[in-house]
């Protein structure tokens, strides 16, 4: 009786445990290695990328928190290579991991197909070894608007997806054709991308890190599912009718090691720490807070820069006005200086001509002496005039207030010199008259 009672209790506990597990597990959980590479996040990254090189780099960036795969079991994250296999207007963009020096494993493949009208279909198919059969992600196409330009603000009715209420954001084939990476691969200058990295040879900016337990990884991505389900949806068949012929048969690569590990349950250890989910949720909260702080700081710095530029512009405008007034004052001062120099030169020239005429009435020797003296005087006058003009030019190079004061002093000095010379000239005339 006791044995029967104990058995009944254990059975009840087992059933309740299974019920709780079933309630907690939904389509977010596969129980396969693909749980550690969220294809919704991969599709979102593809939509935001500009080139396949950028896409590959960000896919393998630890800070993007998308790649959590460790397929070869070395307790280090695997590097995901990206290859584009082109067949006319169809691009099969393969994500692949090197398991060892001799083995590789396809992870997923984008199928991008553009028709003659420029409409683009895109699907992301997970490898059946890692995700199960027909695990396909695609944008939420609005089938009724496939030939029209979409309204970016258009959203469908609220829906419940895996227990979440989300507003489905619909798109069209035309809008998908405008994705930066789609535009890139269909541009005339596009060179088919094939990752140059391989087993044991990886980019210098990349170094592997230890994988997280699945609950930690899911705890972080769980917060993004409202966005993922709003923009993308699961689809259970391939829209491209030649998918198997173009990609699967000629190009698909699988690893025997991965197949064995899946069958042996080697990857189940990733689900052994359910308490890690809270840490993943805390990581999401901290990164979102940091992102918000960075955005706020960016806005603050941009606003400060705009204010600084405005003040600098005002100062430049004011400076230009002061500089123009200064240049006008300098120009007027130089004009006055030149006129004063010319007037002084004319006075000296007139006085010297009078002396020359008076001295020409004397004897020859006195005349020659006076002529030589006159020439010397002219040379001195010319030299003094040049010196005066040179000083005026040098003075104009000084600052505006100093130049004005200096030039005023020079003008006074020249006037004094002119008056002194006129006085000397008059004295010479009187003495000459007395001698005659």
Residue pairs with C-beta under 8 A, 6 or more apart in sequence:
26 162
26 163
27 162
27 234
28 162
28 218
28 222
28 225
29 35
29 218
30 131
30 132
30 135
31 268
31 271
32 130
32 131
32 132
32 262
32 267
33 69
33 71
33 129
33 130
33 258
33 261
33 262
33 267
34 107
34 126
34 127
34 130
34 131
34 132
34 135
35 214
35 217
35 218
35 270
36 68
36 69
36 70
36 211
36 214
36 217
36 270
37 66
37 67
37 68
37 69
37 80
37 107
37 108
37 130
38 66
38 217
38 221
38 228
39 108
39 124
39 126
39 131
39 135
39 137
40 137
40 224
40 225
40 228
40 229
40 232
41 66
41 221
41 224
41 228
42 59
42 66
42 95
42 108
42 124
43 124
43 137
43 138
43 139
43 232
44 227
44 228
44 231
44 232
45 55
45 58
45 59
45 64
45 66
46 55
46 110
46 124
46 179
46 181
47 179
47 181
47 231
48 180
49 55
49 58
49 180
49 181
50 180
50 181
50 184
51 181
51 184
51 193
52 82
52 84
52 93
52 181
52 184
52 185
52 193
53 193
55 82
55 181
56 80
56 81
56 82
56 195
57 203
57 205
58 64
59 66
59 67
59 80
59 82
59 95
60 67
60 79
60 80
60 206
62 77
62 209
65 217
65 220
65 221
65 283
67 77
67 78
67 80
68 77
68 211
68 212
68 214
68 217
69 77
69 78
69 80
69 97
69 107
69 211
70 76
70 77
70 78
70 211
71 78
71 97
71 99
71 105
71 255
71 257
71 258
71 261
72 78
72 99
72 100
72 257
73 261
73 266
75 210
75 211
76 208
76 209
76 210
76 211
77 208
77 209
77 210
77 211
78 97
78 98
78 99
78 208
79 97
79 98
79 197
79 202
79 206
79 208
80 95
80 96
80 97
80 107
81 95
81 96
81 97
81 98
81 195
81 197
81 198
82 93
82 94
82 95
82 96
82 193
82 195
83 93
83 94
83 96
83 193
83 194
83 195
84 91
84 92
84 93
84 94
84 185
84 192
84 193
84 194
85 91
85 92
85 93
85 94
85 246
85 247
85 251
86 92
86 192
87 246
89 113
89 114
89 115
89 186
90 111
90 112
90 113
90 240
90 242
90 246
91 110
91 111
91 112
91 113
91 185
92 109
92 110
92 111
92 112
92 246
92 247
92 251
93 109
93 110
93 112
94 106
94 108
94 109
94 247
94 251
95 106
95 107
95 108
95 109
96 104
96 105
96 106
96 107
96 253
97 104
97 105
97 107
98 104
98 198
98 199
99 105
99 255
99 257
99 258
100 199
100 257
101 199
101 200
103 255
103 256
103 257
104 253
104 255
105 127
105 129
105 130
105 253
105 254
105 255
105 258
106 127
106 252
106 253
106 254
107 126
107 127
107 130
108 124
108 125
108 126
108 127
108 130
108 131
109 124
109 125
109 127
109 247
110 122
110 123
110 124
111 121
111 122
111 123
111 124
111 125
111 238
111 239
111 240
111 243
111 247
112 120
112 121
112 122
112 182
112 185
113 120
113 121
113 122
113 239
113 240
114 120
114 121
114 177
114 182
114 186
115 121
117 147
118 174
118 177
119 146
119 147
119 172
119 173
119 174
119 177
120 173
120 176
120 177
120 179
120 182
121 138
121 173
121 176
121 239
121 240
122 138
122 139
122 176
122 182
123 136
123 137
123 138
123 235
123 238
123 239
123 240
124 136
124 137
124 138
125 134
125 135
125 136
125 238
125 243
126 132
126 135
126 136
126 137
127 254
128 134
128 135
129 254
129 258
129 259
129 262
130 258
134 236
134 237
135 234
136 234
136 235
136 236
136 237
136 238
137 232
137 233
137 234
137 235
138 232
138 233
138 235
138 239
139 171
139 176
139 231
139 232
139 233
140 156
140 168
140 169
140 170
140 171
140 230
140 231
140 232
140 233
141 170
141 171
141 172
141 173
142 150
142 154
142 156
142 170
142 171
142 172
145 170
145 172
146 172
146 173
146 174
147 172
147 174
148 172
148 174
149 172
149 174
149 175
150 170
150 171
150 172
150 174
150 175
154 169
154 170
155 167
155 168
155 169
155 170
155 230
156 167
156 168
156 169
156 170
157 167
157 168
158 165
158 166
158 167
158 168
159 165
159 166
159 167
159 168
160 166
161 229
162 225
162 229
164 225
164 226
164 229
166 226
166 229
166 230
167 230
168 229
168 230
168 233
169 230
169 231
171 231
176 182
177 183
184 190
197 203
211 270
212 276
212 280
213 270
213 271
213 272
213 273
213 276
214 270
214 271
215 271
215 273
215 274
215 275
215 276
215 277
215 280
216 273
216 276
216 277
216 279
216 280
216 283
217 280
218 277
218 280
219 276
219 277
219 278
219 279
219 280
219 281
219 283
219 284
220 280
220 281
220 283
220 284
221 280
222 277
222 280
222 281
222 284
223 281
223 284
224 284
238 244
240 246
260 266
261 267
326 400
329 400
329 404
330 396
330 400
330 403
330 404
333 396
333 403
333 404
333 407
334 392
334 396
334 407
336 407
336 411
337 392
337 407
337 410
337 411
338 389
338 392
340 411
340 414
340 415
341 385
341 388
341 389
341 392
341 414
344 385
344 388
344 414
344 415
344 417
344 418
345 381
345 385
347 418
347 422
348 381
348 418
348 421
349 381
351 421
351 422
351 425
352 374
352 377
352 378
352 381
352 425
354 425
354 429
355 370
355 374
355 425
355 428
355 429
355 432
356 370
356 371
356 374
358 429
358 432
358 433
359 366
359 367
359 370
359 371
359 374
359 432
360 367
360 370
361 436
362 370
362 436
384 417
388 410
388 414
391 410
392 407
392 410
395 403
395 406
395 407
395 410
396 403
396 407
397 403
398 406
